[in-house]
């Protein structure tokens, strides 16, 4: 379910997505919004998609960091 309670309206928000050992976790402004098992089949190169429905959005900074 959507976690609009974690989003600061009319302000910058921080989203951290971590994928490790078959689990994906999303934190919004430092609070975990969800955690899901995705399987261990993710490795190597892939695609990153960013989606925001029905509202314009801006990205100020984007970091992609390989985990050890």
C-alpha positions in Angstrom: 0.0 0.0 0.0 1.1 3.6 -0.6 2.7 5.4 2.4 1.7 9.0 1.7 2.0 9.6 5.5 5.8 9.4 5.1 6.0 12.0 2.3 6.6 15.7 3.1 4.3 17.8 1.0 5.8 20.7 -1.0 9.3 19.7 0.1 12.2 17.4 -0.9 11.9 13.8 0.1 14.6 11.1 0.4 13.9 7.6 -1.0 16.4 4.8 -0.3 15.9 1.5 -2.2 18.1 -1.4 -1.1 18.1 -4.8 -2.9 20.2 -7.4 -1.1 20.0 -11.2 -0.7 16.6 -11.6 -2.4 15.0 -8.7 -0.4 14.0 -5.2 -1.6 13.4 -2.5 1.0 12.1 1.1 0.4 12.7 3.8 3.0 11.1 7.2 2.7 12.7 10.0 4.7 14.5 7.4 6.8 11.4 5.3 7.7 10.9 1.8 6.1 7.8 2.0 4.0 7.9 -1.7 2.8 10.1 -4.7 2.5 9.5 -7.5 0.0 11.0 -10.8 -0.9 12.0 -10.7 -4.6 14.0 -13.9 -5.0 17.7 -14.5 -5.5 17.7 -14.2 -9.3 18.8 -10.6 -9.4 22.5 -10.2 -10.2 24.6 -8.3 -12.8 23.4 -5.4 -14.9 19.8 -4.4 -15.1 17.4 -1.5 -15.4 16.3 1.2 -13.0 12.8 2.6 -13.5 11.5 5.7 -11.7 7.7 6.3 -11.8 5.4 9.0 -10.4 1.8 8.8 -11.4 -0.3 11.9 -12.2 2.1 14.4 -10.7 5.2 16.1 -11.9 8.4 15.4 -9.9 12.0 16.5 -9.9 15.1 14.5 -9.0 17.8 16.6 -7.4 20.4 13.8 -6.8 20.6 10.1 -7.7 23.2 7.7 -6.4 23.6 4.0 -7.3 26.0 2.2 -5.1 26.9 -1.5 -5.5 26.7 -3.3 -2.1 29.5 -5.6 -1.0 
